[in-house]
Amino acid sequence: MLARIDKLHVVLIKPSKYDDEGYLIRFWKGVLPSNTLNVLHGLTEDVRERRVFGALPIEVTTFDETAEKVPVERIIRWSKEPGINVLVCLVGVQTNQFPRALDMARRFKAQGITVILGGFHTSGTINMLGVDEPDIQELLREEICVVAGEVEGKWEGILSDYLHGRLQPLYSFAQDLQSLVDIDDAPLPRASSKTMEHFAYPSFATADTSRGCPFSCSFCTIINVQGRKMRERSPKSIAAMMRRNFHDNGLSFYFFTDDNFARKKLWRETFEEIIKLREEGLDVTFMMQVDLARKPKDFVTLAAKAGCTQVFIGMESVNPQNLAAEDKKQNKVEEYRGIIKEWHDAGVLVHTGYIIGLPWDSKEQVAEDMRFLKDEVRPDQASFFMLTPLPGSHDHREMKRRGDWMDPDFNKRDSFHPTIKHPLMSAEEWTEAYEEAWKTFYSKENMIKCLSKWTDNPYNYWNLMAIFFWYKNAALIENQHPMVAGFFRFKDRKERRPGYAVESIPVHYWKRAKEIAALLIVWAKFIKEMEEVWLQTRKKSETEERWLEQIQKTQSDIWQALRIGEIQNIYNSAKDNLPERVRTLLAPLDDLSSRILYSRRDLNRFLKQWEHLRQSIQKLRLVESETARKWLDEIQQIQNNIRFSDRIHEWQDTYQRLRDSLPSKAQLSLIKYDAINDRVVYSRQELQRIWSESLSNLRHLKLWAIRPYRLSRAMARDFFLTTSFANTFREFSKLGTH
């Protein structure tokens, strides 16, 4: 067969998946490149460079479907060209991507193109359940070549079988987990510059420096595909890859996809080789996955010195009962804070993986655990996953043996759909608990808390800010898991899952127009929220700090005397339970409690308005329901115990002096008082209030209530603020987009 072809064209495709409406998921810009795609690219290029098949030209083309449209018709045309032999390889196929991979494989097979399919789904299924599983048998019936296990040392043999017309239906290399391939000197992953153009961060690369994990977590597929014995690439070869990628493709940041970098035997030597690269002047950095078990004392220090900017830790739960149920014995909840502090002290961000739906989770317990996670454990970032039995895991095999129900649609095995019956939650409650976990952790308040830790570290600050943009957009706007999502979703009308109708052009594009319009509105609000986060956490100049300290010292005295923080806390707790009329009458409380006072005039006006509010509360008590009265009584009791009249003159004198030492109000226009935390912060609250009032007046056609001058000023200030944020983000995100 070799004599009958002029060129072998290997097309490597990492497939995507379908959404709940059957549309293919693809983004304008991806974020997380596929390591498996890079591994197969490197192996194929190695075969070409070593001229394994003599003078036969070999071309390799890669596609990552999450961010790149796979031109199926063009690939078919390539296969029709005289003398060109096209081999399509669907690589790194995970369980949730299997339906899409199978559909694509069928299209290629229908045109006479040979297709090979492999990845964690086929590997895990065959290793744990055998080849008789329906999905494996379906592939074999369709004459799609199935690969299970790793192909280092085997890839040229598979290509040789294909070229000589003896390709086997099945290649299985992983049944004996004690005798897996040695990857010490295996060809290294190689990124495609063409594919990387479709990703938001072209300098972002993925690579594995080792495989396997010594632990035995029951939900994990790694240990049953890559084994529990650690196998490693040589440290020198890793450094050589990083040097080549830096000079040839500008790749400077790596996500080392090793399941557990901390259990590598050669971790020290690997760090030392990367340190040498940095000493050569190569600004390379990386993130890695580690466990929570104890490590050598210098592990964290050396990791930071080697350029580790972030660690991903499989925390999974803060409930010891859940950890025991999943055989996660190495995790000790009482040690979480100390471990995170050690990484923080070294200047490294901590990203935790957390599973929602473990056996002891309930909707109420998950909410309480989220509070503990963000307020007590305090990682910088979190990824949430629904417990999902994946083929290749111990959990999946045991559920199959017991005959437990699992959703038969593999497309939903993506860790953000409920696919099993939970003992304590309905599917709806489970989904709500999962979604609420994302909302809680990525709330404005918690993002402010996380970023505030890194105000003095610009690299980590902007690194984390970029991550928040990525994660909150993916989880709460695009409704996809961040690890498979990107920026701005595409929806191809015709790329729809079989069984779903292809809509007419007018219907489809009208729906998309409405979706994009809604998306733009949501994104505008999202950007304003992130501006608020930036304003409250950004590094301030010494002059600003001095102004804020003066204002805070003066105002804190008054706010404590009036016990405004306590009243605000009560109101915040009661707000959702109060009748609409009461909320409307008490609305000035939010404005008054956050107002900044600059002068005697401001103080006098404030005290008058505060007294008016106190009288309004007294009147409301006489007419409102018993539920509302309970909260109002609590506020009034605090107010009745306040005695401050003898201090008014003292405050007035203080403000007389203060006014002379402050800049103009325009320079201090974006500050407010955080009554609950008793501090002055920068905020766009006043701008937001102007926009909300103006939009409300417009909706109710109260055009006379719209004040053009105030609106114009707000528009100018908002434009200036957004421009400043964008420019600052653009300038400093170069420090930390990893």
N, C-alpha and C positions, 0 to 999 in steps of 0.2 A: 504493500500500500504506500510505503514511503516514496517509491519511485513515481507514483501517480499524482502527487500533489506538489505544488510550487511553494505553498506557505501554510503554516499552521497558525490560526488566529484563535487564541484562548480568550474568551470573554468571561470575566469574573464579575458576578453580580451578588451584592448583598441585598436581599429583598426587604421590602417594608411590610406593612400589614394593612388591614382594612379597618375603618372606623365603624361605629355602630350603625351607620346608615349605608354601609357597603362601599364607601368611597376609599380609594387608596390614600394613605397618609403620606404626604410629601410636602416639604417646606422649601421656601425660597432659599433659606440658608440653614444648613444643619449646624449642630454644635459638637456632637461626640462622634468622631470617626470610628469606623469598624476596624478593630485589630485583626480579626480573622481575614478580612479582605486584604489587609497589608501583608499578613503572613503568606497567603496564597500567591500574592503578587511577588513577594520576595522569592518564594520557592520556584515560581515559573521563570522569573528573570534569571535565577541561578542556573536552571536547565539550559536556557538560551545562551548564557555567557560561557558555560562550560562546553557548549557545542555537543551536547549529549547525542543529538541526532545528526551529527555532521554538519553539512552546509545548509540544512533545512532552515529557512527563515522562520522565526517564531515571533509573532506580535502578541502583546498582552494589552487588553483594554479593561479597565475597571469601572464599575458603576455602583454607587451607594444610593439605593432607591429612596432612602429617607430624604435626601436632598438633591437628587439628580434624576431626571426623567430617563428611564431606560428605553431607548429607541428600538423597540421590538421589531418593527417593520424594516428598519435600516439593517439590523443584525441579520434578519432573514435575507435581505438583499446581498449582504456580504457573503452569505453561504452559497448564493447562486452564482457568484463570480467563478469563472473557469480556473481550476487549479488551486482555489482557496478552500481550506478545510476549517470550518468553524466548530469549535467545541465550547458549549455554554456550561459554566459551572456556577451553581447557586450555592454560595458559601455562607458559613456561619448561621445557618437557618435555625432560629429558635422556635419553640413550640408555637408561639403566637404568630410567627411569620410563615408557618408551614402551609396554611391554606393559600396564601398569596404565592408562595414558591411553587406549589403544585399547579396552580392555575397558569403561571407563567411557563412552567416546564411543558405543560400540555400544548401551549401555543407553539413553542419551538419544535416539539416532537411532531406536531401535525405538518410541519414543513420539512421533515426529514433531518432535523438537526439533533445531534447527540447531546444529551443533557446529563450532567453529574450533579447530585444533590447531597450535601453533607452539612454537619453542624451539630450543635448540642442536642437538637431534638432526635435526630436519627441515632446519634451516639448513645444518649441516655436511654432511649427506648430499647435498643438492641442489647445494651449491656445489662439492663435490669430486668427486661421482660422477654427478650428474644426476638427473632425475625418474624414470628407468626402474628404480631400485632397488626390490626387491620390497616393502619396507615402505612406501615412498611410494605405490606403485601400489595397495597394499592400502587405504590411506587414501582414495585417489581412488575405488576400487571401492565403498567403503562410503559414498561421498558425504559424506565429512568434509572440510571446507575446510582446505587446507594453507597455512600461512604460513611462508615462509623469509626470514630477515633481520629488520631492525629496522623498526618501524612508525611511528616519529615522522614526522609529516607525511603519513602514509598511513592512519592509523587512522580518521579521520572518513570517508575515502573508502570503506574496507571496510564501516563501519557503514552508510553511505549505500547501498552496493550491496545489503546485506542488507535494509534497510528497503524498497528499491524492487524486491526480488525478482530481482536480477541478480547475486547473490553468485557469484564465480568459484570453480572447483574449486581453483585454485592461485594464490597471490600470492607472487612471488619478487622480493625487492628487493636481493639481495646478490651477484649474479653479478659485477658490476663493483666490485671492492674499492677502486678509486680514486675512486669517486663515491658513497660511502655518505652517509647523511643527515647533515645538519649539526645537531648537538644543542646548539649554543650557547644558543639561547633556547627549546629544547623544554620542554614541561611537565615538571615535576619529579616524581620518585617520591612517592607518597603512601601512608602506612601506614594500615591500617584498625584502629581501636581495638577493634572486635569480634574481629578475628583476633589482635591482639596480646595479648588476654586469655588466650590459650591458650599463651603463651610464658613461660618462667621469669623472664625479665627484661623487663618491659613497657617499660622505657626504652631498649631496644636497637632500633636501626633499621639498615636497609641502604640504601645509595644509591650510584649510580655518578656520579663527577664527570668521567670521561673514558672513552673506549673505544679499544681497539686496543693494539698493542704492536709496537715496531720490531724486535724480535728474531725469530729464525726456528727456534725449538726444534721438532724434528720430531714430538714427541708432542702438541703444543699444537693446540687447535681454535680458540682465540681469534683467531689471526692470519688464519685462513681464513674467519671469520665476521664479525669486527669490523675486520679489516684490520690492516695494519702502519703505517698513518698515524694518528697520535694525533688524536682529535677530542674537544673539551672543552665542558663546560657553562661558562657564564660564572661567574667567582668570586662576583660579587654575587648571582646567582640561587641559588648554593649556600648562601651565608650567609642569604639570605631564607628558603629552605626550612628551614634549621636553626632559625632564629628562630621561624618559624611552628610547627614541630613541637614546639619546646620549650614554647611558651606554650599551644598547643592540646591536645597529647597527652602532654606530659611526656617527650618523647624527648630524651635527653641524650647517648647514646653511639651512634656510627655505625661500622659496618663499611663503609668505602669499597671497593666491589667492583671498582674499576678493576684491570685485570690488571697495570698497572705505573704507579703514581702517580709514580714518580721520572722518568718520561719525558714527563710533561705539560709543555707549553711554559709554561703559566700556573701552575706549582706554587707559585712565590713569591707571586703575587697571591692564590691560593687560601688559602695559609697566612695571609697578612696579613689577609684578610677574616675568617677564623675567629678570629684574634687579637683583632680589633676586637670580635667577639661576646663573647669572654671578658672583655674590658675593660669591656663593658657590664654584666657581672655574670652572664652566662649560663655555667653550669658545663658546657660541652659538651666532650666528648673523642671520640677516634676511634682506630681501627686502620686500617692500609692495607697494600697489597701493594707491595713494591718489589723491585728486582733487586740483584744483587751487583756490578754494574759501578760504576765510579767516579762520584761525584756532586759537584756544587758544594760547597765547603767549608761553607757555611752551611745546607745542606739539612737536615742532622740537627738542628742547633740550632734552626732555625725550626720544624721539625716538632714538636719537643718543646714549644716555646713556644706553638704553636697547640693543644696538647692531645693530641698523639699519645702514646698509652700503650703501643702494641704495633705491631710491624711483622711482616708475613708475608713471608718471603723464600724464593723458590723455589731452595733449595740443590740439591735433587734427588739429589746423590751427593757423597761425599768421594773418589771414585775418578776421577782425570783421564781414564782411558780411557772410562769411561761417559759423562762429560760431552762428550767429543769425538764419541762415537758418536751422541749425540742433538743434535748441533749446538748445544751450550750453551757457546759459546766465551767468553761474558762471565764465566763462573764460573771463578775461580782458587782452588783449594783452599788454597794457601799464604796467601791473603788473608782467609780466612774469619774467623780469630780476631780480626784487627785490625778488620774491619768490625763484628763483633759487639761488640767492646770500645767502639767509637765510639758505638754506640747505647746501650750500658749506661752509658757516662759521661754521656750525656744523660738518663738515667733512663727509658729506653724498653725494654720487654721485647721479646725476639726470638723469633719463632715460625718455625720452618723447615719447609718442605715437602720431603719426602724420598721418592724412588721406589725401591721394592724390585723387582728383576727386570730391571734394565737389563742389556745384553748381557754385561758382565764380572762380574756378580754370581754367586756360588755361595753355598751355605748357610754354608760356613765363612767366606767373605769378608764376607758381610753381617754375621755376628757380630763380626768384627774391625772392620768399619767402624762398627758401633754403639758399640763401645768407644771408638773414635777420636772419634766425634761427641759422646758425652756427657762424655768425660774431657778431650779436647783442644779441640774446637771450643766446646763448652759453651753451646749455646742454652738458653733458658728453657723452650721448649715445642717439640714436634715433631709433625707430622702425617705418617703413612706411607701411601703409596699403592702398590698393585701396578701395574706398567706395563700399561696397558690401551689397545689401539688403538681410539680413539673416532672415529666418522664425523665427518669435518671435519679430521682430522689428516693430515699427510703420511705418517706411519707406517701409518695404516689404509689409505690409498689404495695405497701401495706393496705392502702385504701382499695386498690384493685383486688387484692386477695380477699378482703372483707366484703367486697361488692358495694362499697359506699358510693353514693351518687356524686358524680363529678360532671360539670357541664361538658357535653360532648363537643362543643365548638372550640377547637383549638385556638381560634382567633381571639378568644377571650382570656386565654392563659397568659396575660400580660402583666399581672400583678396589680391592675387597677379595676378589675371586675371580680365580683364574688362568684367563684366557680365551684364551691362546695357548700354543704350545709353547716352553719356554725352552731355550736351547742347553746350559745347565750344570746345570739343576735339573729334577727331576720336579715334577709339579703338587703332590704331597704335600710335597716338600722346600721348594718355593717358599712354600707356605702356612705351613709351620712357621717359615721364616725371617721371613716377614712378621709372624706372631703373636709371635714371639720379640722382634722389634724393638720392638713395643709394650710387652711385658713388661719388657724391659731399660731402656728410656728412662723408663717410668713405674713403675720399682721404687721401693720405699721409700727406698733409699739415694740414688738419683738425685734424687728429689723433695726430699729433705733438702738435698742439695747445691745444687739450683737455688734453693730458698727461702732458704737461708742467705745468698745474695748480697744479699737485699733485706730483711734484718731491720731495718735502719734506715730503710726506706721503706715505711710502712704501706700506702700506696695500692697499690704494686706487689706487696707481700707477699700481701695478701688478694685482689688481682686474680688472681695466680698460683694461690693456694690454691683459689679458685672454679673456675679453669680445670682444675686437676688433678681436682677432683670430677667435672666434666663429662666430661673426656677419658677418665679411667680407667674411669668407669662405662660410658661408651659402648663403648669398644674392648674392655675385658676382662670386663665383666659382661653388657652387652646384646649384645656381639658385632656391633656395627654401627660404621660409621665415624662419628666424633664430628660431622662436618659435616652428617650427615643424621639424627643421633640426638637424643633428648631424655631426659627422666626418666620412668621407669616405663612400660613397654611395655603397650599394650592389644592384645588379640587378639579380634577380632569373629569369632564362630563362622561366620557366613554370608559374611563378606567374605574369600573365599578364591579363589585363582586358578583359572580354568576348567581342568578336568582333575584337580583335587584334590577328594576326597570331602568333603562337609560332614558333620562328625561329629554323632552324636546329642548331645542336651543333657547326659545324665549323663556320657558319655565325655569330652566337651569340658571340662566344668566340673571334673571330677575331675583331668584333666591340668593345667588351669590352676591349680587349688588347690595341686597339688604343685609346679608351677613357681614360684608366688608364695611358697610356704613356703621353697623353696630360695633364692629371690631375697632374702628377708628375712634369712636366715642369712648369705648372702654380703654383704649390705649391712651387717649388724651387724659382721662382720669388717672390712669396708672402712672403716667409720667409726672402728673402733679403730685401724686402721692409720694413718688420717689424724690421729687424736689423737696417735699416736706421732710422726708427722712434725711436728705443731705443737709438741709438747713439746720436741723437739730443736732447733727453729728459732725459737721465739717470742722476742720482745724481752724481756729480763729486767731487773729493777730493779737499781739500783746495789748494794743490799744483797745481793740474790741473787748478783750477779756477784762480790762480795767473798767470800761464803761459798764459792762454787764455786772461786774462785782459791786460797783457803786449802787446801781439800780436795785440789784437783788438784796443787798444789805438793808437798804431803806425800806423797800416794799415788803420784805419778809417779816419785818417787825410788825407792820400793819396787818398783814394777812394772818399772822399768828394770833394777834390780839383779837381779830374778828373771827378767828377759827374758820376761815373760808375753805381751807383744804378739807376739813371734816365735813362741812356742809356740802361741798362739791362731791365728796365720796358718797354721801347718803343719797344725793340727787341722782348720781350716775347709777347706783344700785336700783333705785326706784323707778327710773325714767320709763322703762319698758312696761311697767305695771300701772302707771298713772294714766288717767283719762286724758284724751287729746286736749280738752279745754285747760286742764291743769298744766300740761306740758307747755302749752302756748303761753300761759301767764308766767310760767317759771323760766321760759326761754332766756330772758335777760341774765339769768344766773351764769350761764356759760360765758357770755360776753364779759360780764362784770368780773368774774373770777380770773379771767385771763388778761384783763386790761392792764396795760403798763401806765404808770403815773410818772409824769415828768416834772410837774410844777404844783404850786399851791392851788392854782386854779383847777388842775386835774384832780387833786385830792378832794377839794370841796365838792366838785361835781360828782365825784365817785361816792362820797359819803352820803350825799343827798339821794342818789339813785339807790344806794344800798338800803337806806332807811325806807324808801318807797317799796322796795322789794320785800322787806321785812313786814311792812303793813299789809302787803298783798297776801303774804302767807297766812297772816292772822285772819284775814277775811275769808280766805279759801277754806280754812279749817271749819268754819261755821256752816258751810254749804256742801262740802264734799262727802263722799261715801266713807265708810269706816276704814276701808283698805287704804285709800288715799290719805285719810286723816292720820293714820298711824305714822306714815312717813313725814307728814307735815308737822306733827307733834314733836317728832324727833328733832327736826330742824329748828322749830321754835324754841324747844327747850335749850338748845345750844345758844340761840340768839338771846334768850332771856338772861342767861348767865354771863353775858358779855358786858363789861364796864370799861369804856375807853374814853369817855368825854374829857377826862382830865389830861389826856395825852394829845388831844387834837392840836393844841398850840405847839407842842413839841414837834409833831409831824410837819406842821406847816413851816416851822423854822428850818427844819431839815431840808424840805423841798425847796425853800428859797435859796439855800446854799447849793443844793445839788444842781439846780437848773443851770447855774453858771459854769459848771464843769463838764456838761454834756454837749455833744454835737447837736446839729439840727435834728428835728423829728424825722425828717426825710431819711437821714442816715440810719435812724433807729426804727424805721417803719416796719421792718419785718421781725419784730420781736414780740413775744407774749409771755405771760406769767403762767407757769405750770403750777397751779395751786396745790395739787395733790403731792407733787414731789418738792414743792417749795423752791422753785428755781426759775430763772429767766432763760428762755430759749428762743432761738430764731424760728419763725413759723410763717407760713403763708395763710394763716387762719383768717386774717382780716380781708385778704384778697378773695378768699373762698366765700366769705360771707357776702361780699359785694356781688359776686357772680350769682350766688344762690338767690339773693333777693331780687336781682335784676331779671333772672330767668323766671322766677315765680311771678313777678309782675307782668312779664311778657306773656306767660301762659294764661294768666287771668285777664289779659288785655287792660291792665292798669298802666297804660302808657304814661300817664301824668306822674306816676310815682317813680319812673326811671329818671335818674339824674345824669344827663349826658356828660357833664364835666367830670363827675366822680368816676363814671364808667370809663371814660377815656383815660383818666389817670391810672385806673386799675389795669387797663389793657396795656398801657405803656410799661407799667411796673412788672406786669406778668411776663411780657415779652422779654424785658431785660433779664428777669430772673431765669426764664427758660434758656435764654441764650447763654447766660453765665454758667448755668448748670451743664449745658451741652458742651461748651468749650472746655470747662474744667474736667468733665468726664473724658472728653477726647484727649486732652493733654495727659491726664494722669492714668487713664486706663491702659496706656502703654506700659505702665509699671506693673499692672496686675490684672491682665485679662485671662489668667490661667485658672 
